[in-house]
Amino acid sequence: MPRSTDPSDAATPLLKDRIRTLFRHFPKALAGEEEPIHQMRVAARRLRVALPLLARKPRGRRVREAAAILRDVTRAGGGSRDLDVGLELLEARLKAAEAVPPELATLRKRLRAARSRTRGRMAEELLDLPISRLRRRLAVVVRRRGENLFTVFGRLREAAEAGRADLEALLEALGDRYEPAELHRLRICARRLRYTAEIVDVLKGADSGAPALFKSVQERLGRIHDASVLGAWMARQAVLAEARGEHALALEARRQHDTLSEESRDEHRRFLADSPRALLEKALDAVGSARGGSERAS
């Protein structure tokens, strides 16, 4: 991650870097390449977090419009990315199996076909987005240059405190319950805090360790989510196969659903055993209030 050599304007180079990274991955993502799709969505999320923290007018029309388009960029690639990960999981299961039942091979074929369809839809959705408007809005934001560091560190402190409140509320509501949708919300919250912590580290020129801690939580929750999503896809295939009279296929899809659901629950049990609340608190403490950085900036 870049660090400005001009201490009076460290926000602008960081904004420029986030913008360049997004558009570097965009052409190959539009062509349907798996890794660029993932990197495009990551870059869009990072930029969406950075804009209100670094821009001169975080509540201005241009920042709000750019953030809305960036949200649509991440949504456009979501279905394709879920199926990419699901196919990876299924391929790993097939590789580990001593023998692959023909029904499971059929499910793999249908998952591949579903992924191809979602990539086609993703390309259409991206083409429908006002990308030229996004570029114009971001160009104006950069021309105005980033906010001064004193203000930026104040925003970072507020973002970290708001993230802490969100995490605590989600953890309290969840307790030990296995609720995939709520666990995914927790993952999104941890991811947003990770990207905020990355900005703190860049601007301070330090390695707090917080981004890595948030990433580890995000990945743990991701494994719970991925198995759950593939299990849900298998459940839908079971219903469709039964309706077509493909009873053996429906039975295999239900079996896969049950196995994936149990794997997701196992991941959740391991997650709880590692005291996620303590790990998240450690990450939040590592981020700090950003007061030290704001004091240096003043």
N, C-alpha and C positions, 0 to 999 in steps of 0.2 A: 504494500500500500504506500502511495506517495506521501511525502511530507514536504511542505512548502519551505523554501529557503528564506522566504520573507516572513518574519514572525508577525508582521502587521496584517497579513492577508493569507492565512493558512486555509481558510474555508474555500476560496475559489478554486485552487488546484484540486482539492478533493472532490468538489462538484464536477469539475471537468473530467476527472478520471472516472467517476461513476457513470457519466454520460457516454464517454468513449467506450467503456466496457459494454454497455447495453447495445450500442449500435454495431459494435464489432461482431457480436454473435447473431445479430438479427438476420442477415441474408441466409446463413446456413440453417438457422431455425426455420425460416420460411420455406426452405427446401425440404424440411422434414427430418433433418439429421438429429439423432437422439441427444447427444451430448450438448450441441449448441442450443437445443430447445431448453434443456435444463439450465444451462448457463445464462441464457436470455432471461429466464424467469427469476433466477437468483439476482441478476444484475438489476432487473426492474424493481425487485423488492428492496434491494440495497438503496437504489436511487430514491425510491418512494419514502424510505425512512430518512434519508439524508436531506431531502428538499426542505421540509419545514424546520429542520435544525440548522441549516447552513445558509438558506436564502435570505436576502434582505427583507422581503415582504412575504413571510411564510403564509399569511392568510390572504394574500393578494389573488386576483383572478387567474393570473398566469400559473402560479404555483398550484392552485387548486385544480385547474384544468389539466395540467401536466400529471398531477397525482392521480386523477380519475382515469386518464388514458393508460397510465402505468398499471393501475389495478386491472384494467381490461386486458392488458398484455399478459399478465400473469394468469388470469382466468382462461384466456384463449388456449394456453398450453397445458392447462391442468389435467384435462381428461387424457390427453396423450401421454403425459408424464406418468400418471397413475398406472396406465396400461403397460408402459415401458417397464416400470418397477415390478408390476405383477407378472409380466412375462419372464423377467429375470428370476423371480422367486420360483415360478413354475419350472423353468429350465433347470434350476438348481435341484429341485425335487426329482425331476426326471433323471438327471445325471447320477443322483445318489441311489436311485432305484435299481434293483437287480434286474427287473423286467418291467417294461412299460405296457400296461394294458392298452388295447386299441382305443378304448373309450377315452383314456387320458390323452392319448395322441390326438384324438379328435378335438378334445377341449383345447389343447395347445394350438391346433390349427385355427380354431375359432377365435382364440384370444389374439393370435397374430393378425387375423382378418379384422378384428375389432380395432386393434391398434392402428392398422393402415387406414381404416375409415376415419378414426379420430384425428389422425395427422392431416388427412385431406380437409376435414372440417376446420382444423386449427389454422391451416394456411388461408382458407377462405375468411375466417374470422379476423385474422391479422390483416389481411388485405382490406377488410372493411373498416379497420380502425384508422382514425385521422393521424397517421404517423407524421405527416408533414407538419400538421399543427403542433404536435408534440415537440418536434425539432425546433419550430419557431418559438414556442413558449420557453423551452429550455435555453435557447440562444439569448433571449432577453434576460432571463434570470442570470446567466453567466456575465452578460455585458454589465449588469448592475453590480456585479461582483458579490462575493459572499459577505455575510454579516461579520462584524468585529468579534474577536475571540471572547471578550467579556460577556457579550450577549449570547454567543453560541454556548459557552459553558453553562450559563444560566438555563438555557433551554435543555441542555443535556442533563442537568441535574433534575429538572422537572420531569423529563422523559423517564429517567431512571426511577424516580419516586413513584410516578404513575404506573410504571411497569411492575414495581414491587407490589403496589396495591392490587393490581390485576392478578398477579401470580398468587398472592396470599388468598384472595377471594376464590380463585379457581381451585386451589389446593384445599381450602376449607370446605368448599361445596362438594368436591370429589371424595375426600376422605380416602378410604381404601377401595372404593367402588370401581368396577371395570365399566367405564362408559366411553366407548371409542370416540364419539363426537366431542365430548368434553375434554378428553385427553388430547384430541387434535387441537382444540382451542388452546390448551396449555402449551402444546408444541409451537403454535403460531406466536404466542406471547413470548416464549423463550427465544424464538428466532428473531423477533423484533428487538428484543433486548440485546441479543448477540450483535446485530448490526449497529445498534446504538453504542455498544461497548467498543466496537471496532473504530468508530469515529473518535471516541474518547482517546483511545490508544494512539491513533494517528496524530491527533492534535497535541497530545502530551509528549509524543515521541517516546512512548514507553510500551512495555508489554505487561499488562495487568494480569493476564491469564484468564480474565473474565470471558472473552470470546470463546476460548477453547472449552471452558466449563459449560457455557450455554450450549455450545455445539454438541457436547457429549449428551446433554439432556435431550436436545432436539433429535439426535440420532436414535437414542433409546426410544423416545416416543414415536419416532418414525417407523421403527420396526413393528411396534404395536399397530400403528395405523396401516402399514402396507399389508400385513397379514390379514387384517380386518377387511380392507378394501377388496383384496383378491378373494377372500371368503365370500363376501357379498356378491361378487361377480359370479362365483360358482353357484351360489344359491339361485341367482336369476337364470343361469343356464339349466339348472335342474328343473325349474318351472317350465321353461321353454321346451326342453327335451320331453318332458312328460306330456305336454300338450301335443307334441308331434308323434307321440307313441314310441319314442326312443327310450324305452324303460331302462335298458342297461346303462345308457349314457346318463340318464337322470340319476340313477343310483350312484354312479361314479362321481358325478358333480356334487351330490349331497355328501358323499364320503369326504371329498376334498374340502368342502365347506366346513364340515365338522372338525377335520384335522387342522385346518387353518385357524378356525376360531379358537381351538385349544392352544395352538402355538401363540396366538395373539394374547391369550390370557396368561400363558406361561411367561411371556415377555413382560407383561404387566406385573406379575408377581415378583419377577426379578427386579424390576424397576422399583417397586415398593421396598424390597429388601435392602436396596442400596441407599435408603433415606433420601429421596429426591428433595424434600424440603430443605434438608441441611445443605445439599449440594447447590441448590438454587440460592440459598442465603449466602453461601460462600462466594458464588459468582456475583451477586448483587453487592456484597461488601467489597469485592475486588474492583467493581466499577466505581464505587465511592460516590460521593455527591458531586464530584467534579469541581469542588470548591478550590482545591489546590491549583488546578489549571486556570480558573477564573481569576484567582488572586495574582498569578504570574502575569496573566494577560492585562490586568489593570495597571 
